[in-house]
Amino acid sequence: MLVDLFDYALPADRIAQEPRERGTSRLLVLDRETGATSHRTVADLPSLLEPGDLLVRNDARVIPARLRMTIEQQKARLGTASTTTKKSKSKTTTAQR
């Protein structure tokens, strides 16, 4: 897989700076029978779910972090640094490119 496939332009004004009001987060809903999609909100979930449906909740949180990456002779070196503490902990992982 080419990592260039993940590159895209994202205007700064499209990056959320604060969370949305509770219940207003957007959902893209797919009708599996017709293939039609519709834009809804989390507040619509009770009307979208039917008995027996499985709802998986992701409660992962975003942490302030900085990623630094250098590419050296077909190997990628990725360093991560948390910006939440005074002393920044750093991990380095080497992966084949």
N, C-alpha and C positions, 0 to 999 in steps of 0.2 A: 504494500500500500504506500502510496506517495503522500508524504506529510503536506506537500503543497496543496493537496485537495482540501485541507482544513483552513487555508488562508482565505479571508474575506474582509471586506471593508465594513467597519461598524462605526458609524458616526457617534461622536462623544455624547450627543444629546439623546441617543437611544439607550445609553447605559444607565440603569436605575441607580439613583443616589440614595434612595430611602425606600423602605417597604411600602407596598400599596395598602390602602385601608382594608381592614379585615373583611373577607368575603368578596372582594373585588378582583382578586387574582384571576387571570384569564385562563381559559381552557380551550383547547381545540378538540372538538368532539367528532368522532368518525361514526357514521351509521354503517355498520358492517354489512347490512343487507343491500343498501343502495350505493355505498361508496361515497355518499355525500358528506361534506364536512360543514361544521358550523362553529362559530365563535360564541362561547358561553363564559360564565363566571363560576367561581367556586360556590357561590350562593345557589346556583342551579343544580348542584349535585343531588339533593334529595329527589328532584323530579327526574333525574337521569338514571339513577340506580334502580335496579329491580331486585326482588328477592333472589338470593343465590349468587348475586354479583360479588366479585372480590374487589375491594378497594385497598390498594397498597399505599401507605403513607410514607413519604420520605421526610424524615425530620433532621436531615443533615444540615449543618450550619456552615455558612461561609466564614472563613477566617481571613483577616487581613494578612496577606503574604506577598512576597516578591519572588519571582522565578528568574534565575539567571541561567543562560544556556550558551555553551560554546561547542563548536563542532571541530573535532580534531581527527583527521585521517579516518574517515568512515566510522568513527565512534562519536556518540553524542554524550556530552557531560551535562548533567542537569543538577543545579544546586538550588535548594529551597531555603528561604529564611523567613521565619515568622516575625512579623512586626508588632506582635502583641506584648512582648516582654522587653525589658531593658537590655538584657543580654540576648542577642540573637543566636539561636541554635541553628546550625547549618547541617544539612544532609547532602551528600553527593552520591549520585547513582550513575553508573556508566552503562549505557545500552548500545547495542549494535544499531547502526542506522540502516 
